């Protein structure tokens, strides 16, 4: 199984996209939530999703839609790239 080379508290999303079940999408949602002192339930209410969805995003089990990612960024008044980043990993030699 291929794993993300993720840094502390940064998550990588597993995806069924064309990347062989792996999409290096990292997020800093938990850190941003802590900055404004809101819990997962409150964050979900702010953007119109459940607490479970916020939890799944933070754990890297769910990749948010573009619309949801933009709503989350708007809450924090930062560009979406400040919270979500995509980094391609170098091709592994076969």
DARANOR-V156612 format. One record per residue. N is the residue number from 1. SS is DSSP state (H for helix, E for strand, C for the rest). Layout:
n=N ss=SS
n=N ss=SS
//
This chain:
n=1 ss=C
n=2 ss=C
n=3 ss=C
n=4 ss=C
n=5 ss=C
n=6 ss=C
n=7 ss=C
n=8 ss=C
n=9 ss=C
n=10 ss=C
n=11 ss=E
n=12 ss=E
n=13 ss=E
n=14 ss=C
n=15 ss=C
n=16 ss=C
n=17 ss=C
n=18 ss=C
n=19 ss=C
n=20 ss=C
n=21 ss=C
n=22 ss=C
n=23 ss=E
n=24 ss=E
n=25 ss=E
n=26 ss=E
n=27 ss=E
n=28 ss=C
n=29 ss=H
n=30 ss=H
n=31 ss=H
n=32 ss=H
n=33 ss=H
n=34 ss=H
n=35 ss=H
n=36 ss=C
n=37 ss=C
n=38 ss=C
n=39 ss=C
n=40 ss=H
n=41 ss=H
n=42 ss=H
n=43 ss=H
n=44 ss=H
n=45 ss=H
n=46 ss=H
n=47 ss=H
n=48 ss=C
n=49 ss=C
n=50 ss=C
n=51 ss=H
n=52 ss=H
n=53 ss=H
n=54 ss=H
n=55 ss=H
n=56 ss=H
n=57 ss=H
n=58 ss=H
n=59 ss=H
n=60 ss=C
n=61 ss=C
n=62 ss=C
n=63 ss=C
n=64 ss=C
n=65 ss=C
n=66 ss=H
n=67 ss=H
n=68 ss=H
n=69 ss=H
n=70 ss=H
n=71 ss=H
n=72 ss=H
n=73 ss=H
n=74 ss=H
n=75 ss=H
n=76 ss=H
n=77 ss=C
n=78 ss=C
n=79 ss=C
n=80 ss=H
n=81 ss=H
n=82 ss=H
n=83 ss=H
n=84 ss=E
n=85 ss=E
n=86 ss=E
n=87 ss=C
n=88 ss=C
n=89 ss=C
n=90 ss=C
n=91 ss=C
n=92 ss=C
n=93 ss=C
n=94 ss=C
//
